[in-house]
């Protein structure tokens, strides 16, 4: 689907240029902006004959992730009854998307770097390396530069992955794509209603265009799916859109313009002023202090329950545990 917004057209051209190379690619963008879609386009335009394999680096525990990525031999560990290829071997000749790369444990970062350098993998329990031809596309919704500066992500791995980079604009900065995407999702889900046509009222169009879409394309798809299910007589109106009370969409391409004080809740306005005072104080460890304060406050608020804390902060449990350990907030078992 070709999107009309100038930002999307430039992105398409960039993907076409990058796809023709063998370079590793780092895709950066907020949650829901379509990072996996972009990775699939790179693969499809690359001419590679192997599979496209997508792996969420934040979905596995540290112990399981190595076996999933690199595979294992029979008897390599308890429960490994037969040999199994990992995701790298599964993507041989194709493309491997490492989504949420910023959540990869430090131990695996070292092994991934070795794979990128030597172009081979060693299964758990094996002694002989297996040569692979895999193009790596990594994706993240966090600033890896900050993770590198804080020591949470290897600098050499960052440069290995960031040979070519693609930054996906959030939907609020691509207003020309909102209605084409909305109509596309209507056609995707319309067959579930067994109707030949669904029309948007002018009020519904205005509401869609004025929403700032914090969940980006994924949020828009969910909204349109629900609206198609609930609309009546082939007419989709404002009441069918499951959206909070509207806030005007601020024009302009900069993040600062789209997140100005007038759009933030009162609590964030107060917090921003406090942060400005902290920045003006000249303190040298502001990032560490604010991060620790956020972690301790959230952890205490959730009664030191890691699952609830991670969900409340919108991060994975692996990331939360790593941060808690780093700041000395995770109690070690007594010996």
Secondary structure, DSSP 8 states (H G I E B T S, - for coil): ----SHHHHHHHHHHHHHHTS---EEEE--TTS-HHHHHHHHHHHHT--S-EEEEETTSS-HHHHHHHHH-B-TTSSTT--S-B--HHHHTTTSEEEEETGGGS-HHHHHHHHHHHHHSEE--BT--S-EE---EEEEEESS-HHHHHHTTSS-HHHHHHHTTEEEE---GGG-GGGHHHHHHHHHHHHHGGGT-S--EE-HHHHHHHHH---TTHHHHHHHHHHHHHHH-BTTEE-GGGS---S------SS-HHHHT-GGGS-HHHHHHHHHHHHHHHTT-S-HHHHHHHHHHHHHHHHTTT-HHHHHHHHTS-HHHHHHHHHHTT-S-----
